[in-house]
Amino acid sequence: AVGRLAGGVAHDFNNILTAIRGYTDLVLAELSADSPIRADLMEIRKAADRAADLTRQLLAFSRRQMLRPQPINLNDVLEGMRNMLGRLIGEDIRLELNLETELGTVEADPAQIQQVVLNLAVNARDAMPEGGTLLLETRNVTLDEHYAREHPEVEPGEYVMLAVTDTGVGMDEETRRRVFEPFFTTKGPGEGSGLGLSVVYGIVKEHDGWITVESTPGRGTTFTIYLPACFPTAEETARAELEPGDLRGAGQRILVFDDE
């Protein structure tokens, strides 16, 4: 119910933000580079962008984002994020990747998976103010009938596991039980929205996956994600290889009509 409410509000609010950002861009396009109000308009644009980021988080939590799933290898996603993650977590934290060589394929939206990894990495960074190690692992796993009986939300079958482990301050049992609640945070005022891990939960569930968390105060935390393995056909593989890359224009303006 909270998800449907948040998603509905976020969707309508996002449409209002589109108008704010659009008109701001139109005014900026007509201003000279040395206009005294350009800086003020840029601040409006930045505020609208931050608000749009928040609506995207709410939509992810409520599972109302439009997914663009395709067969992907999580190893490729993590390797592509290696440099970005290194800059994100800082020099005091060592980044380690332990990746399964013959990792299975999952049907997922690459942008959404990147958001999951980034949110977990930020959470891990904040849990290691004195430095430490951030470990990302992938494995092929089989969840059998016995595991499914203990976890009713899980269907038995082949899965690809992604584990994110930090050596930070850890969590007590009360915090661990509430960690995926929207707007729940242990950070101080203004330091976090409390949506990061609930967004992770929403995205994983939207991909028919399963996420668990293990943590001990003073000994770190591990988030483990299971995504169903898929076996793309030869036709799907060939079609994915033929998809065009990013299209680049030549300075034209594009007018987009939206049904809302």
C-alpha positions as CSV (number, residue, x, y, z in Angstrom):
1,A,0.0,0.0,0.0
2,V,2.8,2.4,0.8
3,G,4.5,1.5,-2.5
4,R,1.3,2.2,-4.5
5,L,0.9,5.6,-2.7
6,A,4.5,6.6,-3.1
7,G,4.5,5.5,-6.8
8,G,1.3,7.4,-7.6
9,V,2.6,10.6,-6.0
10,A,6.0,10.2,-7.6
11,H,4.6,9.7,-11.1
12,D,2.4,12.8,-10.9
13,F,5.1,14.9,-9.3
14,N,7.6,13.8,-12.0
15,N,5.3,15.3,-14.6
16,I,5.3,18.6,-12.8
17,L,9.1,18.5,-12.6
18,T,9.3,17.9,-16.4
19,A,7.6,21.2,-16.9
20,I,9.9,23.0,-14.4
21,R,13.0,21.6,-16.0
22,G,11.7,22.2,-19.5
23,Y,10.9,25.8,-19.0
24,T,14.1,26.4,-17.2
25,D,16.0,25.0,-20.2
26,L,14.1,27.2,-22.6
27,V,14.9,30.3,-20.6
28,L,18.6,29.3,-20.3
29,A,18.8,28.8,-24.1
30,E,17.7,32.4,-24.6
31,L,20.1,34.0,-22.1
32,S,23.5,35.2,-22.8
33,A,26.4,33.5,-21.1
34,D,27.1,36.6,-18.9
35,S,23.5,37.1,-17.8
36,P,23.3,37.7,-14.0
37,I,20.3,35.4,-13.6
38,R,21.9,32.4,-15.3
39,A,23.4,31.2,-12.0
40,D,20.0,31.4,-10.3
41,L,18.3,29.4,-13.1
42,M,21.1,26.8,-12.9
43,E,20.3,26.3,-9.2
44,I,16.6,25.8,-10.0
45,R,17.7,23.2,-12.6
46,K,19.9,21.4,-10.1
47,A,17.1,21.4,-7.5
48,A,14.7,19.9,-10.1
49,D,17.2,17.3,-11.0
50,R,17.6,16.3,-7.3
51,A,13.8,16.1,-7.0
52,A,13.7,14.0,-10.1
53,D,16.2,11.6,-8.6
54,L,14.0,11.3,-5.6
55,T,11.0,10.5,-7.7
56,R,13.0,7.8,-9.5
57,Q,13.9,6.2,-6.2
58,L,10.2,6.3,-5.1
59,L,9.2,4.7,-8.4
60,A,11.8,2.0,-8.0
61,F,10.6,1.3,-4.5
62,S,7.0,1.0,-5.6
63,R,8.1,-1.1,-8.6
64,R,6.5,1.2,-11.1
65,Q,9.6,2.0,-13.2
66,M,9.7,1.0,-16.8
67,L,12.2,-1.9,-17.1
68,R,14.3,-2.6,-20.2
69,P,15.4,-6.1,-19.5
70,Q,17.9,-7.9,-21.6
71,P,20.2,-10.9,-21.2
72,I,23.3,-9.6,-19.3
73,N,26.3,-10.9,-17.5
74,L,26.7,-9.4,-14.0
75,N,30.5,-9.7,-14.3
76,D,30.4,-7.3,-17.3
77,V,28.3,-4.9,-15.3
78,L,30.7,-4.9,-12.3
79,E,33.8,-4.7,-14.4
80,G,32.3,-1.7,-16.2
81,M,31.6,0.0,-12.9
82,R,35.0,-0.7,-11.3
83,N,36.5,2.7,-11.9
84,M,33.3,4.5,-10.9
85,L,33.1,2.5,-7.7
86,G,36.7,3.2,-6.8
87,R,36.1,7.0,-7.0
88,L,32.8,6.6,-5.2
89,I,34.1,4.8,-2.1
90,G,37.4,6.8,-1.8
91,E,41.0,5.9,-1.3
92,D,40.6,4.6,2.3
93,I,38.5,1.7,1.1
94,R,39.9,-1.2,-0.9
95,L,37.7,-2.5,-3.7
96,E,37.9,-6.2,-4.4
97,L,36.0,-8.2,-7.1
98,N,35.8,-12.0,-6.8
99,L,33.9,-13.0,-9.9
100,E,32.8,-16.5,-11.1
101,T,34.5,-17.3,-14.4
102,E,31.6,-19.0,-16.2
103,L,28.8,-16.9,-14.7
104,G,25.3,-17.5,-15.9
105,T,23.2,-14.9,-17.7
106,V,20.3,-13.0,-16.1
107,E,17.4,-11.2,-17.7
108,A,17.7,-7.7,-16.2
109,D,17.7,-3.9,-16.9
110,P,21.5,-3.0,-16.8
111,A,20.7,0.6,-15.5
112,Q,18.6,-0.8,-12.6
113,I,21.3,-3.3,-11.7
114,Q,23.9,-0.5,-11.7
115,Q,21.6,1.5,-9.4
116,V,21.5,-1.5,-7.0
117,V,25.3,-1.8,-6.9
118,L,25.7,1.9,-6.4
119,N,23.2,2.1,-3.6
120,L,24.9,-0.8,-1.8
121,A,28.3,0.6,-2.4
122,V,27.3,4.0,-0.9
123,N,25.8,2.3,2.1
124,A,29.0,0.2,2.6
125,R,31.1,3.3,2.3
126,D,29.1,5.1,5.0
127,A,29.5,2.1,7.2
128,M,33.4,2.3,6.9
129,P,34.3,5.9,8.0
130,E,37.8,4.7,9.1
131,G,38.3,2.7,5.8
132,G,38.1,-1.0,5.1
133,T,37.3,-3.4,2.3
134,L,34.4,-3.6,-0.1
135,L,34.1,-7.0,-1.7
136,L,31.8,-7.8,-4.7
137,E,31.3,-11.5,-5.5
138,T,29.3,-13.4,-8.1
139,R,28.5,-17.1,-8.2
140,N,26.2,-19.6,-9.9
141,V,23.9,-21.2,-7.3
142,T,21.1,-23.6,-7.2
143,L,18.3,-23.0,-4.7
144,D,16.6,-26.3,-3.9
145,E,13.3,-27.3,-2.5
146,H,14.6,-27.3,1.0
147,Y,15.8,-23.6,0.7
148,A,12.4,-22.7,-0.9
149,R,10.5,-24.3,2.0
150,E,12.4,-22.1,4.4
151,H,12.0,-19.0,2.2
152,P,8.4,-19.1,0.7
153,E,9.0,-16.2,-1.7
154,V,11.7,-18.2,-3.5
155,E,11.1,-20.5,-6.4
156,P,13.5,-23.4,-6.6
157,G,15.9,-23.2,-9.6
158,E,19.1,-21.8,-11.0
159,Y,20.2,-18.4,-9.8
160,V,23.0,-16.0,-10.2
161,M,24.2,-14.6,-6.9
162,L,25.7,-11.1,-6.3
163,A,27.1,-10.5,-2.8
164,V,28.3,-7.1,-1.5
165,T,30.3,-7.3,1.7
166,D,31.9,-4.5,3.8
167,T,34.1,-4.6,6.9
168,G,32.2,-1.7,8.5
169,V,30.4,-1.1,11.8
170,G,27.7,-3.6,11.1
171,M,24.1,-3.6,12.4
172,D,22.3,-4.9,15.4
173,E,19.3,-7.2,15.0
174,E,16.7,-4.5,15.3
175,T,18.3,-2.4,12.6
176,R,18.8,-5.4,10.4
177,R,15.1,-6.3,10.5
178,R,14.1,-2.8,9.5
179,V,16.9,-2.1,6.9
180,F,14.6,-2.3,3.9
181,E,11.8,-0.1,5.3
182,P,11.2,3.0,3.3
183,F,12.5,6.2,5.1
184,F,14.1,4.2,7.8
185,T,17.7,5.4,8.3
186,T,20.4,5.4,11.0
187,K,22.0,8.5,9.5
188,G,21.7,12.0,10.9
189,P,19.3,14.6,9.6
190,G,20.1,15.7,6.0
191,E,22.5,12.8,5.5
192,G,20.2,10.3,3.8
193,S,16.6,9.9,2.6
194,G,16.3,6.4,4.0
195,L,15.2,5.2,0.5
196,G,18.5,3.7,-0.8
197,L,18.0,0.1,0.5
198,S,14.3,0.1,0.0
199,V,15.0,1.0,-3.7
200,V,17.4,-1.9,-3.8
201,Y,14.7,-4.2,-2.4
202,G,12.1,-2.9,-4.9
203,I,14.4,-3.4,-7.9
204,V,15.4,-6.9,-6.9
205,K,11.8,-7.9,-6.4
206,E,10.9,-6.4,-9.7
207,H,13.4,-8.7,-11.3
208,D,11.8,-11.7,-9.6
209,G,14.9,-11.9,-7.3
210,W,15.6,-12.4,-3.6
211,I,17.8,-10.4,-1.3
212,T,19.1,-11.2,2.2
213,V,21.3,-9.4,4.7
214,E,23.6,-10.7,7.3
215,S,25.4,-8.4,9.8
216,T,27.2,-8.4,13.1
217,P,28.0,-5.2,15.0
218,G,31.6,-4.3,14.5
219,R,32.2,-7.1,12.0
220,G,30.6,-5.8,8.8
221,T,27.6,-6.6,6.6
222,T,26.8,-8.8,3.6
223,F,23.9,-8.2,1.2
224,T,23.3,-11.2,-1.0
225,I,21.1,-10.9,-4.1
226,Y,19.8,-13.9,-6.1
227,L,18.5,-13.3,-9.6
228,P,17.0,-16.0,-11.8
229,A,19.4,-17.4,-14.4
230,C,18.2,-17.3,-17.9
231,F,19.3,-19.1,-21.0
232,P,18.8,-16.9,-24.1
233,T,18.1,-18.5,-27.4
234,A,20.5,-18.0,-30.4
235,E,17.9,-15.6,-32.0
236,E,17.8,-13.4,-28.8
237,T,21.6,-13.4,-28.6
238,A,22.0,-12.4,-32.3
239,R,19.3,-9.6,-31.9
240,A,21.1,-8.2,-28.9
241,E,24.3,-8.0,-30.8
242,L,22.6,-6.0,-33.6
243,E,21.0,-3.4,-31.4
244,P,22.3,0.1,-32.2
245,G,24.5,2.0,-29.7
246,D,23.9,5.5,-28.4
247,L,22.6,7.8,-31.1
248,R,24.3,11.2,-31.4
249,G,22.6,14.2,-33.0
250,A,23.9,17.3,-34.6
251,G,22.5,20.0,-32.4
252,Q,18.8,19.5,-33.2
253,R,16.0,20.0,-30.8
254,I,13.7,17.1,-30.1
255,L,10.1,17.7,-29.1
256,V,8.7,14.8,-27.0
257,F,4.9,14.3,-26.5
258,D,3.8,12.4,-23.4
259,D,0.4,11.0,-22.8
260,E,0.2,12.6,-19.3
